[in-house]
Amino acid sequence: MRELAAKIERGGRITPEEALELFRWDDIHELGNLANRLRERKNGSYAYYIKNLHLNYTNYCVHACKFCGFARRLNEPEGAWQMEIDQVLQTAEKVGLHSLTEVHIVGGLNPRYPYDFYPTMLRALHERYPALHIKAFTATEIDFISKVGKRDWGTTLRELKEAGLNSLPGGGAEVFSQRVWDDICDRKTSPDKWLKIHELAHGAGLRSTATMLYGHIETVEERVEHMRLLRDLQDRTGGFTAFIPIAFQPEKNELAHLGRTTAMDDLRTHAVARIFLDNFDHLKAYWVTLGPRTAQVMLSFGADDIDGMIVQERIMHMSGAESPIGLTEDELVRSIRETGRIPVQRDSVYRPLHIWS
C-alpha cells in the first residue's frame, strides 16, 4: 500500500484494480487521510452548500424498483400524488422559492402527463423565477418523457432546455451492472442509456451530477466499474459537476432485509471515490442518506459538499431515511463550521456566492 499511496500523492491516476486494493485496505484512518489531502488539494478548507428545494411533482410510476419506497402504481392511490402546473407554482410560492437559488425537480414516470406538461412546467417556473437554476429530470425521466413525446433524446433535451432547463440531476444511475439491474430494477432505463443521455446533455451545454446507490446487492467490484464508466465519460465531456454516493435506505421497500450501510462502508466508499474520480472537482456527502453527523465526518474523508437546505425531501424519506426533511441555512453553516471547514454558499455549478468568515 505504501507504493500505491505514494503514487496517489504524486497525482497519479489509479486503476480499477488499485481502487479495489483501497476498498480492502484495513487502515481506514490512512485511507481517509489520503482522500482528505486530495480533497484539500482541489478545494482547500472550503465546504459547500446550496440553498435549494427538492420538488417531487408526482410519485405515480410505471416501474416497481425493489429499492424504492417512493413510487406508487397507478391503481394505488394511498400515499400517491400528482401535481398540476398550478400546484407546482403554489408549492414554490409556499416554500419561498424566490429566496433560493436552485430547484431540484424529480418525479415518478407518470403516463397521465402529456409531453407538453414538462416544458410547460419548466417555462412557468422560469417565467416566475427567472434567476432560479432549474435542475430537473433524471436520465430515466428524460427517456420516459422522450417516449411520451415520440421524440429522440437530443430533441427532448433541446426543447426542455429552451423551456428553462439548466442542468440534470444524477439520479437513476443506481449501479451500472446488468446483474444488479436485472435483479432490482429490470424495467428501468439501462446503464448504457443513462450514460448516453448524460453525454448528450453535456454536448447540449447542460451540466449534470452523477450518483451511485451503494450498500444493497452490488459487489465492491461493481462499485468500482460504475465509477470507471463515470470517469471515462467525464474524460470525454467534462460535464459532471459532482459525484454523489447515495447510501441505500432499507425501509419500506423490497430490500428491507439487507439492512443499512455501516459507517465504515460509508467512509470507505466516499474516500475511494475521491481518490479514483480524479477528474471530478467535487464529492458530495449527501446528508439525507448519511445523516447530518456522518456527513460532517465525510468532510475529512474526501467530501467537500453536504448538499443544501432541500426543504422537503421525499424520495429517500419514503424509503426509510431517518434524517430531517430539510435543514436551514444556519444549520448547514453551523454543521460545516463544527468540522473546522469554511462554509461556502455556492450556485449549481459551484461558483461561490458567499464565503463565510
C-alpha positions as CSV (number, residue, x, y, z in Angstrom):
1,M,0.0,0.0,0.0
2,R,2.9,2.3,0.5
3,E,3.7,2.4,-3.2
4,L,0.1,2.9,-4.1
5,A,-0.2,5.8,-1.6
6,A,2.9,7.4,-3.0
7,K,1.5,7.2,-6.5
8,I,-1.7,8.8,-5.4
9,E,0.2,11.6,-3.5
10,R,2.1,12.3,-6.8
11,G,-1.2,12.8,-8.6
12,G,-1.1,9.6,-10.5
13,R,-4.3,8.1,-11.8
14,I,-5.2,4.8,-10.2
15,T,-6.5,1.7,-12.0
16,P,-9.7,-0.1,-11.1
17,E,-7.6,-2.9,-9.6
18,E,-5.9,-0.4,-7.4
19,A,-9.2,1.1,-6.3
20,L,-10.2,-2.4,-5.2
21,E,-7.0,-2.5,-3.1
22,L,-8.1,0.7,-1.4
23,F,-11.5,-0.8,-0.6
24,R,-9.7,-3.7,1.1
25,W,-7.2,-1.5,2.9
26,D,-7.7,-2.2,6.6
27,D,-6.2,1.2,7.7
28,I,-9.3,3.4,7.4
29,H,-7.5,6.3,9.0
30,E,-4.7,6.4,6.4
31,L,-7.3,5.9,3.6
32,G,-9.2,8.9,5.0
33,N,-6.1,11.0,5.3
34,L,-5.1,10.2,1.8
35,A,-8.6,11.2,0.4
36,N,-8.6,14.3,2.6
37,R,-5.3,15.5,1.2
38,L,-6.6,15.2,-2.3
39,R,-9.8,16.9,-1.3
40,E,-7.8,19.8,0.1
41,R,-5.6,19.9,-3.0
42,K,-8.8,20.6,-5.0
43,N,-10.9,22.7,-2.7
44,G,-8.7,23.8,0.3
45,S,-10.7,24.1,3.5
46,Y,-13.9,25.1,1.7
47,A,-17.1,23.1,2.2
48,Y,-20.0,23.9,0.0
49,Y,-23.8,24.0,0.4
50,I,-26.6,25.3,-1.7
51,K,-30.0,27.0,-0.9
52,N,-32.3,24.6,-2.8
53,L,-35.7,22.9,-2.9
54,H,-36.4,19.3,-3.8
55,L,-39.7,19.3,-5.7
56,N,-41.3,15.9,-6.4
57,Y,-44.2,16.6,-8.8
58,T,-45.6,13.1,-8.7
59,N,-44.8,9.7,-7.3
60,Y,-47.0,7.6,-9.6
61,C,-44.7,5.4,-11.6
62,V,-44.9,2.6,-14.1
63,H,-41.8,1.0,-12.7
64,A,-41.5,-1.1,-9.5
65,C,-37.9,-1.0,-8.5
66,K,-37.2,-3.2,-5.4
67,F,-35.2,-0.5,-3.6
68,C,-37.8,2.3,-3.9
69,G,-40.4,3.2,-1.3
70,F,-41.3,6.4,-3.0
71,A,-43.2,5.2,-6.1
72,R,-46.9,4.3,-6.3
73,R,-48.6,2.3,-9.0
74,L,-51.5,3.9,-11.0
75,N,-54.0,1.7,-9.1
76,E,-52.5,2.5,-5.7
77,P,-53.9,5.9,-4.6
78,E,-52.8,5.7,-0.9
79,G,-49.8,7.8,-0.4
80,A,-49.8,9.0,-4.0
81,W,-49.9,12.4,-5.6
82,Q,-49.9,14.1,-9.0
83,M,-49.3,17.9,-9.2
84,E,-50.6,20.0,-12.0
85,I,-48.8,23.2,-13.0
86,D,-50.7,25.5,-10.7
87,Q,-49.9,23.2,-7.7
88,V,-46.2,23.2,-8.6
89,L,-46.3,27.0,-8.6
90,Q,-48.3,27.1,-5.3
91,T,-45.7,24.8,-3.7
92,A,-42.9,27.0,-5.0
93,E,-44.6,30.1,-3.5
94,K,-45.3,28.4,-0.2
95,V,-41.7,27.5,0.5
96,G,-40.4,30.9,-0.7
97,L,-38.6,29.7,-3.8
98,H,-37.7,33.3,-4.6
99,S,-35.2,33.2,-1.7
100,L,-33.4,30.0,-3.0
101,T,-31.0,29.6,-5.9
102,E,-32.0,26.1,-7.2
103,V,-35.0,23.9,-7.6
104,H,-34.3,20.2,-8.0
105,I,-37.2,18.5,-9.8
106,V,-37.6,14.7,-9.9
107,G,-40.7,12.6,-10.1
108,G,-42.1,9.2,-11.0
109,L,-42.8,8.0,-14.5
110,N,-46.5,9.0,-14.7
111,P,-48.2,8.2,-18.1
112,R,-51.1,10.5,-17.2
113,Y,-49.0,13.5,-18.1
114,P,-48.8,14.6,-21.8
115,Y,-45.4,15.6,-23.2
116,D,-46.3,19.3,-23.0
117,F,-46.6,19.1,-19.2
118,Y,-42.9,19.0,-18.8
119,P,-41.8,22.0,-20.9
120,T,-44.8,24.0,-19.6
121,M,-43.8,23.3,-16.0
122,L,-40.3,24.5,-16.7
123,R,-41.4,27.6,-18.6
124,A,-43.9,28.5,-15.8
125,L,-41.1,28.3,-13.1
126,H,-38.6,30.1,-15.3
127,E,-41.0,33.0,-16.0
128,R,-41.9,33.4,-12.4
129,Y,-38.3,32.9,-11.0
130,P,-36.0,34.0,-13.9
131,A,-32.8,33.9,-11.7
132,L,-33.5,30.4,-10.5
133,H,-31.4,27.5,-11.7
134,I,-33.7,24.6,-12.7
135,K,-32.2,21.2,-12.2
136,A,-34.7,18.7,-13.4
137,F,-35.4,15.2,-14.7
138,T,-33.1,12.2,-14.2
139,A,-31.9,10.3,-17.3
140,T,-34.7,7.8,-16.6
141,E,-37.3,10.6,-16.8
142,I,-35.7,12.0,-20.0
143,D,-36.0,8.6,-21.6
144,F,-39.6,8.3,-20.5
145,I,-40.6,11.9,-21.5
146,S,-39.0,11.2,-24.9
147,K,-41.2,8.2,-25.4
148,V,-44.3,10.1,-24.4
149,G,-43.5,12.8,-26.9
150,K,-42.3,10.5,-29.6
151,R,-39.0,12.3,-29.8
152,D,-35.4,11.3,-29.6
153,W,-33.3,12.2,-26.5
154,G,-31.5,15.0,-28.2
155,T,-34.7,16.7,-29.3
156,T,-36.3,16.3,-25.9
157,L,-33.2,17.8,-24.2
158,R,-33.1,20.7,-26.6
159,E,-36.8,21.5,-26.1
160,L,-36.6,21.2,-22.3
161,K,-33.5,23.5,-22.3
162,E,-35.4,26.1,-24.4
163,A,-38.2,25.9,-21.8
164,G,-35.8,26.7,-18.9
165,L,-33.9,23.5,-18.0
166,N,-30.4,24.4,-16.8
167,S,-29.0,21.0,-15.7
168,L,-29.8,17.4,-14.9
169,P,-29.7,15.6,-11.6
170,G,-27.7,12.4,-11.4
171,G,-30.4,10.1,-10.0
172,G,-31.4,6.8,-11.6
173,A,-27.9,5.6,-12.1
174,E,-28.1,3.1,-9.2
175,V,-25.1,0.7,-10.0
176,F,-24.0,0.2,-13.6
177,S,-24.2,-3.6,-13.5
178,Q,-26.5,-5.7,-15.7
179,R,-26.6,-8.3,-13.0
180,V,-27.8,-5.8,-10.4
181,W,-30.2,-4.1,-12.9
182,D,-31.9,-7.4,-13.8
183,D,-32.5,-8.1,-10.1
184,I,-33.6,-4.8,-8.6
185,C,-34.8,-2.5,-11.5
186,D,-35.1,-4.6,-14.7
187,R,-37.6,-2.2,-16.4
188,K,-35.7,0.9,-15.7
189,T,-33.6,2.9,-18.3
190,S,-30.5,0.8,-18.7
191,P,-27.0,1.9,-17.7
192,D,-25.8,2.4,-21.2
193,K,-28.8,4.6,-21.9
194,W,-28.2,6.6,-18.7
195,L,-24.6,7.3,-19.8
196,K,-25.6,8.2,-23.3
197,I,-28.3,10.6,-22.2
198,H,-25.9,12.4,-19.9
199,E,-23.3,12.5,-22.7
200,L,-25.9,14.1,-25.0
201,A,-26.9,16.6,-22.2
202,H,-23.3,17.6,-21.8
203,G,-23.0,18.1,-25.5
204,A,-26.0,20.3,-25.4
205,G,-24.4,22.6,-22.8
206,L,-26.3,21.1,-19.8
207,R,-24.2,20.1,-16.8
208,S,-25.2,17.3,-14.5
209,T,-24.3,15.4,-11.4
210,A,-23.6,11.7,-11.1
211,T,-24.7,9.3,-8.4
212,M,-24.1,5.7,-7.2
213,L,-26.6,3.9,-5.0
214,Y,-24.5,1.6,-2.8
215,G,-25.0,-0.8,0.1
216,H,-27.6,-3.3,-1.4
217,I,-26.8,-6.3,-3.5
218,E,-23.8,-4.9,-5.5
219,T,-20.3,-6.1,-5.1
220,V,-17.3,-3.8,-4.5
221,E,-16.1,-4.7,-8.0
222,E,-19.4,-3.4,-9.4
223,R,-19.0,-0.2,-7.5
224,V,-15.5,0.3,-9.0
225,E,-16.8,-0.5,-12.5
226,H,-19.6,2.1,-12.0
227,M,-17.1,4.7,-11.1
228,R,-14.8,3.8,-14.0
229,L,-17.6,4.3,-16.5
230,L,-18.3,7.7,-15.0
231,R,-14.7,8.7,-15.0
232,D,-14.4,7.7,-18.7
233,L,-17.4,9.8,-19.6
234,Q,-16.1,12.7,-17.6
235,D,-12.8,12.4,-19.6
236,R,-14.8,12.8,-22.8
237,T,-17.2,15.6,-21.8
238,G,-16.1,17.3,-18.5
239,G,-19.9,17.8,-17.9
240,F,-20.3,16.4,-14.4
241,T,-20.2,18.9,-11.6
242,A,-20.0,16.4,-8.7
243,F,-20.2,12.8,-7.7
244,I,-22.7,11.7,-5.0
245,P,-22.5,8.3,-3.3
246,I,-26.0,7.5,-2.0
247,A,-26.3,5.1,0.8
248,F,-29.1,2.6,0.3
249,Q,-32.2,3.1,2.6
250,P,-33.6,-0.3,3.6
251,E,-37.0,0.5,4.9
252,K,-40.4,0.3,3.2
253,N,-39.1,-1.5,0.2
254,E,-38.5,-5.0,-1.1
255,L,-34.8,-5.0,0.1
256,A,-35.5,-4.1,3.7
257,H,-33.9,-7.4,4.8
258,L,-30.5,-6.2,3.7
259,G,-30.1,-3.6,6.5
260,R,-28.3,-0.2,6.5
261,T,-24.8,0.5,5.4
262,T,-22.2,0.7,8.1
263,A,-20.3,3.8,9.0
264,M,-17.1,2.1,7.9
265,D,-18.6,1.3,4.5
266,D,-19.8,4.9,4.1
267,L,-16.3,6.3,5.0
268,R,-14.5,3.8,2.7
269,T,-16.8,4.4,-0.3
270,H,-16.5,8.2,-0.1
271,A,-12.7,8.1,0.4
272,V,-12.2,5.7,-2.5
273,A,-14.5,7.7,-4.7
274,R,-12.5,10.9,-4.0
275,I,-9.2,9.1,-5.0
276,F,-10.5,7.2,-8.0
277,L,-12.6,10.0,-9.6
278,D,-9.6,12.3,-10.1
279,N,-11.4,14.3,-12.9
280,F,-14.4,15.2,-10.7
281,D,-13.9,18.5,-8.9
282,H,-16.4,17.8,-6.2
283,L,-17.6,14.9,-4.0
284,K,-20.9,15.4,-2.1
285,A,-21.7,13.9,1.3
286,Y,-25.5,13.6,0.9
287,W,-26.7,14.3,4.4
288,V,-30.2,13.0,3.6
289,T,-29.0,9.4,3.5
290,L,-25.9,9.6,5.7
291,G,-27.4,11.8,8.4
292,P,-26.0,15.2,9.2
293,R,-23.5,14.0,11.7
294,T,-22.0,11.3,9.4
295,A,-21.9,13.9,6.6
296,Q,-19.8,16.1,8.8
297,V,-17.2,13.3,9.1
298,M,-17.2,12.9,5.4
299,L,-15.8,16.4,5.0
300,S,-12.5,14.8,6.3
301,F,-12.8,11.7,4.1
302,G,-12.8,13.3,0.7
303,A,-16.1,15.2,0.5
304,D,-16.3,18.9,0.1
305,D,-20.0,19.4,-0.2
306,I,-23.0,18.5,2.0
307,D,-25.8,19.4,-0.5
308,G,-28.3,22.0,0.8
309,M,-31.5,23.0,2.5
310,I,-33.6,20.7,0.4
311,V,-36.7,21.8,2.4
312,Q,-38.9,18.8,1.8
313,E,-37.1,15.7,0.6
314,R,-39.5,12.8,0.0
315,I,-37.8,10.1,-2.1
316,M,-35.3,8.8,0.5
317,H,-37.6,9.5,3.4
318,M,-40.3,7.4,1.9
319,S,-37.7,4.6,1.7
320,G,-36.8,5.0,5.4
321,A,-34.3,7.8,5.7
322,E,-34.2,9.0,9.3
323,S,-32.6,12.4,8.7
324,P,-34.5,15.6,8.9
325,I,-36.8,16.5,6.0
326,G,-34.8,19.7,5.5
327,L,-32.2,21.9,7.1
328,T,-32.0,25.6,7.5
329,E,-29.1,27.7,6.2
330,D,-28.0,28.4,9.8
331,E,-27.9,24.6,10.5
332,L,-25.8,23.9,7.3
333,V,-23.4,26.7,8.2
334,R,-23.0,25.6,11.8
335,S,-22.6,21.9,10.7
336,I,-19.7,22.9,8.4
337,R,-18.1,25.2,10.9
338,E,-18.1,22.4,13.6
339,T,-15.7,20.4,11.3
340,G,-13.3,23.3,11.1
341,R,-14.1,23.9,7.4
342,I,-15.1,27.2,5.8
343,P,-18.7,27.3,4.8
344,V,-19.3,28.5,1.2
345,Q,-22.8,29.1,-0.3
346,R,-22.5,28.0,-3.9
347,D,-24.6,28.1,-7.0
348,S,-25.5,25.0,-9.0
349,V,-22.2,24.9,-10.9
350,Y,-20.1,25.6,-7.8
351,R,-19.5,29.3,-8.2
352,P,-19.1,30.8,-4.7
353,L,-22.0,33.2,-3.7
354,H,-20.9,33.8,-0.2
355,I,-17.8,32.7,1.8
356,W,-18.4,32.8,5.5
357,S,-15.6,34.2,7.6
